[in-house]
Amino acid sequence: MFLGQKLFIRPLAGLNTIMKEHVLKIKGKRYQFLRVGTKKRRLVLLHGLAADKGVMAGFCRPLTERYSCLIPDLPGHNGIEMKGIDCLDSYAFYVKELIDKLGWKEFGIVGFSFGGVVGLRVAELYSKKGKIIPTVLWASPLPKEISRILFPIRVIFHLSGALPKELHKKISSSKIIEKGSKLMKIDLPEAELGPIARFDNSCIKVVDKIMKAEARLADEVPKLVVYGTNDRFVGINLDFILGDHNIKNTAFRIVENGGHFGTKAGQGEAIREIIEFLRFSEF
């Protein structure tokens, strides 16, 4: 069911970028997504926790300039309800139903942070039907021998998830987030304050359950895993990544300051690694 579309205007890198925001209902579920670009090759871009589609579009602007991109809001974000979302599979099926509805056959997936975890599971669902989807996981928390969410962030998430929804919304809409990020020496872009205020904190319990589950890097999915040094959210096990880990169909890249709240140069280098991987991927 098509509900409509509207122009979506948000300042990206100092410019006003106009994109079309689409709204659909599929099997009773609401979808909000951006369609950006008119190139032949297609990408699905999935945002991280407490972000949204607009943040991801700005963050991955070099990708939106090279590919036709589908960028949805994930459940628990930007007003999309958590109804029926209680595990990783339900997140993945939510995204897959949108892709199938739009009739996309050949595409790649790039997910940042938690979006990478969801994206990998989406690709795995397609692989069970014989379709190979090249996938990029950027700064994503994975099995504990590879990476992990750092302890201070886990504490903040648990406290946030325990708050009553209205109290969480009130705190998120105040100056507390800005002051807290400065205390943690995190340069939080102004564009990300709105998505944090609209974030459904009940999502945290589901994500926590997903992160505690035994995860794996699906052998059948060709993938690039990119991490940044000095990441304030995700810690990495360099000995494992740089060692003889023997994980099939997986390439690792470590980029200086290329992860969460990294430098502009570092994140730019991470995107160049992603573009290089996609350039040689079939989709």
C-alpha positions in Angstrom: 0.0 0.0 0.0 1.5 3.3 -1.1 0.9 6.1 1.4 2.8 8.9 -0.3 6.1 10.7 -0.6 7.5 14.1 0.3 10.6 16.1 -0.3 13.1 15.5 2.5 15.5 18.4 3.0 18.5 18.2 5.4 21.8 20.0 5.4 24.6 17.6 4.5 28.2 18.8 4.7 27.0 22.4 4.7 24.7 22.0 1.7 21.0 21.6 1.3 20.4 18.2 -0.3 16.9 17.4 -1.6 15.8 13.7 -1.5 12.5 12.0 -1.8 11.2 10.4 1.3 8.8 7.6 0.6 6.2 6.1 2.9 4.8 2.6 2.4 2.7 0.0 4.2 3.6 -3.6 3.7 1.7 -6.3 5.5 0.5 -3.7 8.0 4.0 -2.4 8.7 5.0 1.2 8.1 8.1 1.9 6.1 9.9 5.3 5.7 12.8 5.4 3.3 14.9 7.5 1.0 15.6 6.8 -2.7 18.8 8.6 -3.7 20.6 8.5 -7.0 19.8 7.2 -10.5 22.8 5.0 -11.2 22.5 1.5 -12.5 24.2 -0.3 -9.6 22.2 -0.3 -6.4 22.9 -0.3 -2.7 20.9 -0.7 0.5 22.3 1.5 3.3 21.4 0.7 6.9 22.0 3.2 9.7 23.2 2.4 13.2 21.5 2.6 16.6 19.8 5.9 17.5 20.5 7.3 14.0 18.1 7.4 11.0 18.0 7.4 7.2 18.9 11.1 6.9 22.0 10.7 9.0 23.1 7.6 6.9 22.5 9.5 3.7 24.8 12.3 4.8 27.3 10.0 6.3 27.6 7.9 3.1 27.3 10.8 0.6 30.1 9.4 -1.6 28.2 6.2 -2.0 24.9 8.0 -2.8 26.8 9.8 -5.6 28.0 6.6 -7.2 25.0 4.2 -6.7 21.2 4.3 -6.5 20.6 3.9 -2.8 17.7 2.7 -0.7 17.9 4.0 2.8 15.2 3.0 5.3 14.5 3.9 8.9 14.9 0.8 11.0 12.3 -0.2 13.6 12.7 1.8 16.8 13.9 4.8 14.9 12.2 8.0 13.6 8.7 6.9 14.6 8.9 3.3 13.2 7.2 1.1 15.8 8.9 -2.0 17.3 5.7 -4.0 16.9 6.7 -7.6 16.0 10.5 -6.8 16.2 12.0 -9.0 18.9 15.1 -10.6 17.4 17.7 -10.2 14.6 15.6 -12.2 12.1 12.6 -9.9 12.6 14.8 -6.9 11.8 16.2 -8.7 8.8 12.8 -9.8 7.4 11.5 -6.2 7.9 14.3 -4.9 5.6 14.0 -7.8 3.1 10.2 -7.3 2.7 10.9 -3.7 1.6 13.6 -4.8 -0.9 11.3 -7.5 -2.3 8.3 -5.1 -2.5 10.4 -2.6 -4.6 11.5 -5.5 -6.9 15.2 -5.1 -6.4 17.1 -8.1 -7.7 20.8 -7.2 -7.8 22.3 -5.0 -5.1 24.8 -4.7 -2.4 24.4 -3.8 1.3 26.4 -1.4 3.4 25.5 -1.2 7.1 27.1 1.0 9.8 27.4 -0.3 13.3 24.2 -2.2 14.2 23.0 -1.6 10.6 25.9 -3.9 9.5 24.7 -6.7 11.8 21.2 -6.4 10.3 22.6 -6.2 6.8 24.6 -9.3 7.1 21.5 -11.2 8.3 19.5 -9.9 5.3 22.3 -11.1 3.0 22.2 -14.5 4.7 18.5 -14.8 4.2 19.0 -14.2 0.4 21.9 -16.6 0.3 19.5 -19.4 1.4 17.6 -18.8 -1.8 20.8 -18.9 -3.9 21.3 -15.1 -4.2 24.7 -13.7 -3.3 24.6 -10.2 -1.9 28.0 -8.4 -1.3 27.8 -6.9 2.2 29.9 -4.3 4.0 29.9 -4.1 7.8 31.3 -0.8 9.0 32.3 -0.4 12.7 29.9 -3.2 13.6 30.0 -5.1 16.9 30.5 -8.8 15.9 31.4 -12.1 17.7 33.4 -11.3 20.8 36.7 -12.7 19.4 36.5 -10.0 16.7 34.9 -6.9 18.3 32.7 -5.7 21.2 30.7 -2.8 22.4 32.9 -1.0 24.9 31.9 -1.1 28.6 31.0 2.6 29.1 28.7 2.5 26.1 27.1 -0.7 27.3 26.4 1.0 30.7 24.8 4.0 29.0 22.7 1.8 26.8 21.5 -0.3 29.7 20.6 2.8 31.7 18.8 4.4 28.7 16.9 1.2 28.1 15.7 1.0 31.7 14.1 4.5 31.6 10.4 5.0 31.1 9.8 6.0 27.5 8.6 9.6 28.3 11.5 10.3 30.6 14.0 9.0 28.0 12.3 11.2 25.4 12.5 14.3 27.7 16.2 13.7 28.5 17.0 13.1 24.8 15.3 16.3 23.8 17.3 18.4 26.3 20.8 19.6 26.4 21.9 16.6 28.5 22.9 14.6 25.4 25.1 17.5 24.1 26.7 18.0 27.5 27.3 14.2 28.0 28.9 13.8 24.6 31.3 16.7 25.3 32.2 15.1 28.6 33.0 11.9 26.8 35.0 14.0 24.2 32.6 12.9 21.4 32.0 15.3 18.6 28.2 14.7 18.1 27.0 16.4 14.9 23.9 18.6 15.3 22.1 16.5 12.6 22.2 13.5 14.9 20.4 15.2 17.9 17.0 14.9 16.3 17.2 11.1 15.6 18.4 10.6 19.2 15.4 12.5 20.5 13.1 10.3 18.3 14.8 7.0 19.3 12.5 4.4 20.9 14.6 3.2 23.9 12.6 0.0 24.1 14.7 -1.0 21.1 17.8 -1.3 23.3 16.6 -4.4 25.1 16.1 -6.2 21.7 19.5 -5.0 20.4 21.1 -6.1 23.7 19.6 -9.6 23.3 20.9 -9.7 19.7 24.4 -8.7 20.8 24.5 -11.4 23.5 23.4 -14.1 21.1 26.0 -16.3 19.5 26.8 -14.5 16.2 28.7 -15.7 13.2 30.1 -14.3 10.0 28.1 -16.3 7.4 30.6 -18.1 5.1 28.4 -17.9 2.1 28.2 -14.0 2.0 31.1 -12.1 0.4 31.8 -9.3 2.8 34.1 -6.5 3.8 34.5 -5.7 7.5 35.9 -2.2 8.2 36.9 -0.8 11.6 38.4 2.4 12.7 41.1 2.9 15.3 40.3 4.9 18.5 36.6 4.0 18.1 34.7 5.3 21.2 31.9 2.7 20.8 33.4 -0.5 19.4 36.6 -2.2 20.5 38.4 -4.5 18.2 40.7 -7.5 18.7 43.6 -6.7 16.4 45.5 -9.9 17.1 42.5 -11.9 15.8 41.8 -9.7 12.8 45.4 -9.5 11.7 46.1 -13.2 12.4 45.2 -16.3 10.5 41.5 -16.3 11.3 40.5 -18.3 8.2 37.0 -16.7 8.0 35.7 -17.5 4.5 34.7 -14.8 2.0 35.8 -12.0 4.4 38.2 -9.2 4.1 39.1 -6.9 7.0 40.3 -3.3 6.8 41.6 -1.2 9.7 41.4 2.5 9.1 42.9 5.2 11.4 40.0 7.1 13.0 37.6 5.6 10.5 34.8 4.4 12.9 32.2 5.9 15.2 32.8 9.7 15.5 36.1 9.3 13.7 37.8 12.1 11.8 36.6 13.3 8.4 39.8 12.0 6.8 39.5 8.6 8.6 35.8 8.1 7.6 36.6 9.2 4.1 39.3 6.6 3.8 36.9 4.0 5.2 34.4 4.8 2.4 37.2 4.6 -0.2 37.9 1.0 1.1 34.2 0.3 0.8 34.0 1.7 -2.8 37.0 -0.4 -3.8 35.4 -3.6 -2.4 32.1 -2.8 -4.2 33.9 -2.0 -7.4 35.0 -5.6 -7.7 31.8 -7.2 -6.4 29.2 -8.6 -8.7 25.7 -7.1 -8.3 
